[in-house]
Amino acid sequence: MASQALSAPLAATTAAHDGRRRRELIAFAILLAAFAVLPHLVKDVYAQNVIVLTLMYAALSQSWNILGGYCGQISLGHALYFGTGAYATSLLYTKFGVIPWFGMIVGGVIAAAIALVLGYQLFRLAGHYFAIATIVIAEAGLLLVHNWDWAGAATGIQWPFVPDSWLTFQFGRDKLPYIYFALGLFAATWLVTFAIEGSRWGYWWRAVKDNADAAESLGVKIFKSKMAAAAVSAFFTAVGGAFYACFVQYIDPDSVMAFKFSLLMALPAVLGGIGTLWGPVVGAVILIPLMETTSSYLGGTGRGIDLIVYGLLVMVVALARPEGIVSLFSRRKAPKA
């Protein structure tokens, strides 16, 4: 009788958890369908460009959220991995004729390896010391590429102009292929995060974030958890960088490795809800169109009005809803950063 009394609440909790995850999958499928149809309704090239960037940053922010949100390791140097993917793909294509599809995988693997090497040392640090260290290393990488003559140094790399082709993943005027690839990348990062969230690794990462000492006392492998999160996060960030290189067809150090890219990966998650499944996409859907619109229509005045609008939004959300926008639609509060 006692075992039955104990098992009933557990079964109810499990059923509620499974039901919530099914609803999240249904909502995700609806969102994907909406984004798949949207480009056919929006014919304006500039608007389609904004859709590409929104989906790309949703994927990048979701990638950052794996390490910064779930594992609690706030990185402000993810531009290093973004640039690694962009440069690996660009160099392989322009120097050796390797198609971008292969370059994306190579860039992702290299970025994951860099994350593991750096993590071996950096994960000895905690809190703001870790965040500062990631900034320093990313800036060092930026300076290195600035002076790397074989990679074009400050001049950068111009992709050759070729006919539109899926093989080389280059399309001069058609934005639809880029939109659908960005949508696929976002879907991949979301589904990986969804799978991790309900797995043993997901529970380990949240335990490490909440209280590393308590988690270790319960048998959680803290160092391995952080290393795994760093590798997965870096891999998808590098794939995003490779995609961006294919999209713009020209890169230089400042266009793919500047500090602003690290911020633009973190801010959508912070705005939407750090450490949540939906936070990065909600933040990206709000932040990126606003940023692109204000910079286009207000940025040319020279008064920085676009930056004022952008900064005010972040300040209002940080003060009014530190848990993120998704906390407005959920009874459960998002985990604190």
Secondary structure, DSSP 8 states (H G I E B T S, - for coil): -HHHHHHHHHHHHHHHHHHHHHHHHHHHHHHHHHHHHHHHH---HHHHHHHHHHHHHHHHHHHHHIIIIIS----S-THHHHHHHHHHHHHHHHHH---HHHHHHHHHHHHHHHHHHHHHHHTTS-THHHHHHHHHHHHHHHHHHHT-GGGTGGG-EE------BTTTTB-SS--HHHHHHHHHHHHHHHHHHHHHHTSHHHHHHHHHHH-HHHHHHTT--HHHHHHHHHHHHHHHHHHHHHHHHHHHSEE-HHHHHSHHHHHHHHHHHHHH-TTSSSHHHHHHHHHHHHHHHHHHHTGGGSS-HHHHHHHHHHHHHHHH-TT-GGGGG-SS-----
